[in-house]
Amino acid sequence: MSNVIAIIGGTGNLGSALAWRLARAGRQVIIGSRTAESASDKAAELGHGLTGRVNADAAAAADLVIIALCSTSRNP
């Protein structure tokens, strides 16, 4: 189980909940965000070996990418 999972939108409620649960289950998870600082801060807050990167870098480093954005967070 060495597949790396990136969660784009990982600093939001849905993304961070998914990241936390997957990491707690032993998966290697990268939280993606618009800024590396907010991604790293959220990863440190959640623990369990999570790391944070800017969205593009998180996606490039992952074997599986999950987009965790609520439809209300999109601009029309």
N, C-alpha and C positions, 0 to 999 in steps of 0.2 A: 504494500500500500504506500508507495512512494510518490504517487501522483500529487502534483501541486495544484491547489485550487485557488483561483483568484476570485474575490467577490468585489465587483465594481459597484460602488455605492455602499461600501462596507462600513462607512461611518454613520449611516442612518440607522433607524430602529430595526428595520427588516434585515439589512445587510449585516449589522453587528450581531444580531441574534443568530443568524445563520453561521457567521464566522465563528462565534463562540462555541456553538454546538458542534460544529465540524471539528474544530481544534480540540475540544474536550474529548471527542471520540477518537483522537489520535491522528487526524489528518493534518497535513502541512497546508496552512492557509495564509494567503496574502490579502490584506485589506487594501482595496484601491479607493482613491479619493482624488479630487481635483488638485489637492496640494499634498505633497509628501509629508509635511508637518502634521496635518490633521489625521492622515492615515497612520502615521507612527504613533501619535498621541493616543488614538483609539486602540491601536494594537497593544500598547503598553497598559492602558486601562483595563482591557479585557484579559490580558495574560495568556496562558496556555500555549506559549510559543508563537503567537501570532506576530506577523510582521506587517509593516505598512509601506506602501509605495504610491507614487502618482499612478493614475489609472492605466496609462499606456504601458508603463514599466511592469505593473502587476500583471496585466494581460499577457505581455510578452514572455514573462517568466513562468507562466502557468500551463499545465496540461489541460485544464478545464476552467472555463470562465463562466461565472454566474453573474448575471446582471440583476441587481437587487434594487431597482428603482420603482417607487410607487408611481402609478399613472398620474397622480396629482402633483408630482414633483417636476413634471415636464412642462416646459413653456410651449404654448400652442404656436 
